[in-house]
Amino acid sequence: MIDNDSKLAELMAKAASDKKAHDIIIMDLAGISPVTDYFIICSANSTIQVQAIADNVEEQLAAQGVKVLHREGYREARWVLLDYGNCVAHIFVEEDRQFYNLERLWGDAKQVSYQG
């Protein structure tokens, strides 16, 4: 079982990296967002890769006893959101990530680039 949210965010980023996600960012939203403490944002080259990344995040966390609370966008797979409560993963095809630009929207948050 994961004992803190920063470790959960790190595990999510690693699971994304394992499926060749790129430009992985961990954003610390504690004190900024009333909804969650961390965003994990990453890009994929195709909708198939978006689904593979989402599947791996869910599988790796389930293996640690952590279940996804809510999942959105999986069928279209242009932007999949995986909600784990205090950590939320956003998995994008690149052009949609650029369009929505969550990094700019949440620009006050501390951002760390994940290097798997």
C-alpha positions as CSV (number, residue, x, y, z in Angstrom):
1,M,0.0,0.0,0.0
2,I,1.2,3.5,-0.9
3,D,1.7,5.6,2.3
4,N,1.7,9.1,0.9
5,D,0.5,11.1,-2.0
6,S,3.9,12.1,-3.4
7,K,4.9,8.4,-3.6
8,L,1.6,7.7,-5.4
9,A,2.3,10.5,-7.9
10,E,5.8,9.1,-8.5
11,L,4.4,5.6,-9.0
12,M,1.9,6.9,-11.5
13,A,4.6,8.8,-13.4
14,K,6.8,5.6,-13.5
15,A,3.9,3.5,-14.8
16,A,3.3,6.1,-17.6
17,S,7.0,6.1,-18.3
18,D,7.1,2.3,-18.6
19,K,4.8,2.6,-21.6
20,K,6.9,5.3,-23.2
21,A,4.9,8.3,-22.2
22,H,6.9,11.5,-22.8
23,D,7.0,15.0,-21.3
24,I,5.9,13.7,-17.9
25,I,5.2,16.4,-15.4
26,I,4.2,16.0,-11.7
27,M,2.4,19.2,-10.5
28,D,2.1,19.8,-6.7
29,L,-1.3,21.4,-6.3
30,A,-1.5,21.2,-2.5
31,G,-2.9,24.4,-1.2
32,I,-3.8,25.5,-4.7
33,S,-6.6,23.1,-5.7
34,P,-9.4,22.1,-3.4
35,V,-9.9,19.0,-5.5
36,T,-6.6,17.2,-5.6
37,D,-2.9,17.5,-4.4
38,Y,-1.1,16.2,-7.5
39,F,-1.5,16.2,-11.3
40,I,0.5,13.8,-13.3
41,I,0.5,15.0,-16.9
42,C,2.0,13.1,-19.9
43,S,1.8,12.8,-23.6
44,A,1.5,9.9,-26.0
45,N,2.0,9.5,-29.7
46,S,-1.4,7.9,-30.5
47,T,-4.7,7.0,-29.0
48,I,-3.6,3.4,-28.7
49,Q,-0.6,4.5,-26.7
50,V,-2.9,6.7,-24.5
51,Q,-4.9,3.6,-23.6
52,A,-1.8,1.5,-23.0
53,I,-0.5,4.1,-20.6
54,A,-3.8,4.4,-18.8
55,D,-4.1,0.6,-18.5
56,N,-0.5,0.3,-17.1
57,V,-1.2,3.1,-14.5
58,E,-4.3,1.3,-13.4
59,E,-2.6,-2.1,-13.3
60,Q,0.5,-0.9,-11.4
61,L,-1.6,0.9,-8.8
62,A,-4.0,-2.0,-8.4
63,A,-1.0,-4.2,-7.7
64,Q,-0.3,-1.8,-4.8
65,G,-3.8,-2.0,-3.6
66,V,-4.9,1.3,-5.0
67,K,-8.1,1.4,-7.1
68,V,-9.0,4.2,-9.5
69,L,-12.0,6.2,-8.2
70,H,-13.0,7.5,-11.6
71,R,-11.9,7.2,-15.2
72,E,-12.9,9.5,-18.1
73,G,-12.1,9.6,-21.8
74,Y,-10.8,6.1,-22.3
75,R,-13.0,5.2,-25.3
76,E,-11.9,8.2,-27.4
77,A,-8.4,8.1,-25.8
78,R,-7.4,11.6,-26.7
79,W,-7.4,12.7,-23.1
80,V,-7.8,10.1,-20.4
81,L,-8.2,11.2,-16.8
82,L,-7.6,8.8,-14.0
83,D,-8.8,10.0,-10.6
84,Y,-7.2,8.5,-7.5
85,G,-8.4,11.2,-5.1
86,N,-5.3,13.2,-4.1
87,C,-3.6,12.3,-7.4
88,V,-5.1,12.7,-10.8
89,A,-3.4,11.5,-14.0
90,H,-4.0,13.3,-17.3
91,I,-2.8,11.3,-20.4
92,F,-3.0,13.2,-23.6
93,V,-2.3,12.8,-27.3
94,E,0.2,15.6,-27.9
95,E,-2.0,18.1,-29.8
96,D,-4.8,17.9,-27.2
97,R,-2.2,18.5,-24.4
98,Q,-1.1,21.6,-26.2
99,F,-4.6,22.8,-26.7
100,Y,-5.8,22.4,-23.1
101,N,-2.4,23.4,-21.6
102,L,-3.0,22.4,-18.1
103,E,0.5,23.4,-17.1
104,R,-0.3,27.0,-17.9
105,L,-3.8,26.9,-16.4
106,W,-2.3,25.7,-13.1
107,G,0.8,27.8,-13.5
108,D,1.1,28.6,-9.8
109,A,1.8,24.9,-9.0
110,K,5.3,23.6,-8.5
111,Q,6.1,21.5,-11.5
112,V,8.7,18.7,-11.6
113,S,9.7,16.9,-14.8
114,Y,9.8,13.2,-14.3
115,Q,12.9,11.5,-15.7
116,G,12.2,7.7,-15.6
